[in-house]
Amino acid sequence: MRNKVVVALLALLVVGMGLSACGGTQNVAGVTTPTAPSTPSGKQPPTDPRKSCDSQGINKTQLRTGACTQGGVQYVVGNYGAAVRLKTLGVAIRAASVAPQLSRNGKAVTPRFDAFVRFTLQVQNRDKVPHRFAFGQTMLGVGGDNYLERTDIERRVVGESLGLTNGGMIGPGESLSGDVIFDITEADYQVLNRKGRFFIWDFGGRAAMTVPRTSVQIGQIRLYAAERG
């Protein structure tokens, strides 16, 4: 059964998953994902973090970017390829890839579900003091499903993990690049480029399946829309 899943995943990559970004791409299992659909370009008026997302067109239909509130939670929304800037943290996805397994030192690790999705992030410390980028600070949403980071895999297998690179420490104004890993089902992988959203919490925050009503900002990068540059 797993061999059939692997073949299906690789076939999906050939026809286009819809994840790519400016800059270098770090391949997993020798596979790279193609480009996502573009969104309309042009200067937009400022957004209001106190207003609802829908009222400002920050949704899947109008694809506006910026800050808004939904369900009592404040989001800062951007498209794939652009940077999302929270109060103390800025982040952009530089590459994404998929693999049926990961390996290190000759030992292979298979997912609990069907595939590992690996994102290479560039994170900037926008604060005036050093911060540590913690394991478990990001989450992947696909349709109605949410996936937390596979931090156990990041610690044991992924040498380029953000939590391990430089101990995750980022000085004021400095940037750090590294990877985060998710373990998702084949069904969700197939719709990742149409229903995918990447969430990131500010420094000091931790991802949660159920987002509490809070004034803390949460970044969201749409995986189904690419920024024009």
C-alpha positions in Angstrom: 0.0 0.0 0.0 2.8 2.5 0.9 4.5 1.9 -2.5 1.2 2.9 -4.2 1.1 6.0 -2.1 4.7 6.9 -3.0 3.9 6.5 -6.7 0.8 8.6 -6.4 2.7 11.4 -4.6 5.4 11.6 -7.1 2.9 11.6 -9.9 1.2 14.6 -8.3 4.4 16.5 -8.1 4.9 16.0 -11.9 1.5 17.5 -12.7 2.0 20.3 -10.2 1.4 20.7 -6.5 1.7 24.4 -6.6 4.5 25.3 -4.2 7.6 27.2 -5.2 9.2 30.5 -4.2 12.0 32.9 -5.2 15.4 31.8 -4.2 17.0 28.4 -4.0 15.0 25.2 -3.6 16.1 22.5 -1.2 14.9 19.2 -2.6 13.8 16.2 -0.6 14.2 12.9 -2.3 15.3 14.7 -5.5 11.8 16.2 -6.1 11.0 19.9 -6.5 7.5 21.4 -6.6 6.3 23.7 -9.4 5.0 27.2 -9.3 1.7 28.4 -7.6 -0.9 30.5 -9.4 -0.2 34.2 -9.3 -2.4 36.8 -7.6 -3.3 40.3 -8.8 -0.5 42.8 -8.1 -0.8 46.5 -7.3 -0.6 48.7 -4.2 -3.2 48.2 -1.6 -4.5 50.6 1.0 -3.6 49.8 4.7 -5.6 47.2 6.5 -7.0 47.4 10.0 -6.1 44.5 12.4 -9.3 45.3 14.4 -11.6 44.7 11.4 -12.8 41.4 10.2 -10.9 39.6 7.4 -13.9 39.2 5.1 -14.9 42.9 5.4 -11.4 43.8 4.1 -11.2 41.2 1.4 -8.5 39.2 3.2 -10.0 35.9 2.1 -9.6 33.2 -0.5 -11.9 35.0 -2.9 -10.4 38.5 -3.0 -6.9 37.4 -1.9 -6.1 40.7 -0.2 -3.2 40.6 2.2 -2.7 42.3 5.5 -3.9 42.3 9.2 -7.4 41.4 10.3 -9.4 39.6 13.0 -11.4 36.4 12.6 -13.1 34.5 15.4 -11.4 36.8 17.9 -7.9 36.0 16.7 -5.7 38.6 14.9 -4.0 37.3 11.8 -1.4 38.8 9.5 -2.0 37.2 6.1 0.4 37.0 3.1 0.8 35.0 -0.1 3.4 32.4 -0.9 6.7 34.0 -1.8 6.1 37.2 0.3 7.2 37.9 3.9 4.7 38.1 6.7 5.7 40.5 9.5 4.4 40.0 13.0 5.3 42.2 16.0 8.7 40.6 16.7 9.1 38.2 13.8 9.2 38.2 10.0 8.9 35.0 8.0 8.9 33.9 4.4 8.8 30.4 2.9 11.7 29.9 0.5 11.1 26.4 -0.6 8.8 23.4 -0.2 9.1 19.8 -1.1 7.6 16.4 -0.4 9.0 12.9 0.4 7.6 9.5 1.2 10.4 9.1 3.8 13.4 10.9 5.3 16.8 9.5 6.1 20.0 10.4 8.0 23.1 8.4 8.5 21.6 5.6 6.4 18.5 5.2 8.6 15.1 5.8 7.0 12.1 7.3 8.8 8.6 6.8 7.4 5.6 9.1 8.2 2.7 8.1 10.4 0.4 9.1 7.6 1.5 9.2 3.9 4.1 11.9 3.3 6.5 14.4 4.8 6.1 18.0 3.6 9.2 20.1 4.3 9.2 23.9 4.3 12.4 26.0 4.2 11.8 29.2 6.1 13.7 32.5 6.4 12.9 34.0 9.8 14.0 37.5 10.9 14.0 38.9 14.4 12.3 42.3 14.2 12.7 42.9 18.0 15.5 44.7 19.9 16.5 41.7 21.9 17.6 38.1 20.9 15.0 35.5 20.5 15.0 31.7 20.1 12.9 30.1 17.3 11.3 27.3 19.1 10.3 23.8 17.9 6.6 23.7 17.4 6.1 27.3 16.5 4.4 26.6 13.2 1.3 24.7 12.0 0.0 23.5 8.6 -3.7 23.8 7.8 -5.3 21.9 4.8 -9.0 22.4 4.5 -10.5 21.5 7.9 -7.4 19.6 9.0 -4.5 21.0 11.0 -1.1 19.5 11.4 1.5 20.4 14.1 5.2 20.1 13.3 6.8 16.7 13.6 9.3 18.1 16.1 10.6 14.6 16.9 11.6 14.1 13.3 13.1 17.6 13.2 15.3 16.9 16.2 16.5 13.4 15.1 16.6 13.5 11.3 16.6 17.0 9.9 20.0 18.5 10.3 18.8 21.8 8.8 15.9 22.2 11.3 15.3 25.8 12.4 15.3 24.7 16.0 18.8 23.2 15.6 20.4 25.8 13.4 22.5 28.1 15.7 20.4 26.7 18.6 17.4 28.6 17.1 18.9 31.9 18.4 18.4 35.0 16.3 19.9 38.3 17.2 18.1 41.7 16.8 17.7 42.4 13.1 19.3 39.1 12.1 17.8 36.3 10.0 18.0 32.5 10.2 17.1 29.9 7.6 16.1 26.3 8.3 13.4 23.7 7.8 10.2 22.5 9.5 8.5 19.2 8.8 4.9 18.1 8.7 3.4 14.6 8.3 0.2 14.6 6.2 -2.3 12.3 4.5 -2.3 11.7 0.8 -5.8 13.2 0.5 -4.6 16.5 2.1 -1.5 16.5 0.0 -3.6 16.4 -3.1 -5.4 19.6 -2.2 -2.5 21.4 -0.5 -2.2 23.9 -3.4 -6.0 24.7 -3.2 -6.7 24.6 0.5 -3.3 24.9 2.2 -2.4 27.5 4.8 0.9 27.8 6.7 0.6 29.3 10.2 3.4 30.8 12.4 3.3 32.1 15.9 5.3 35.1 17.2 8.4 34.6 19.3 7.4 33.1 22.6 4.2 31.5 21.2 3.5 27.9 20.4 1.2 26.4 17.7 -2.0 24.9 18.9 -4.7 22.8 17.0 -7.4 25.0 18.4 -6.4 28.7 18.3 -7.6 30.5 21.5 -9.2 33.9 21.3 -6.2 36.1 22.0 -4.6 39.4 21.1 -1.4 37.7 20.0 -0.8 37.8 16.3 -0.6 34.7 14.2 0.9 34.8 10.7 -0.8 33.0 7.9 0.8 32.3 4.5 -1.6 31.1 1.7 -0.1 28.1 -0.1 -2.8 28.4 -2.8 -1.7 31.8 -4.0 1.8 33.1 -5.0 3.0 36.7 -4.6 4.1 38.4 -7.8 7.5 39.9 -7.7 
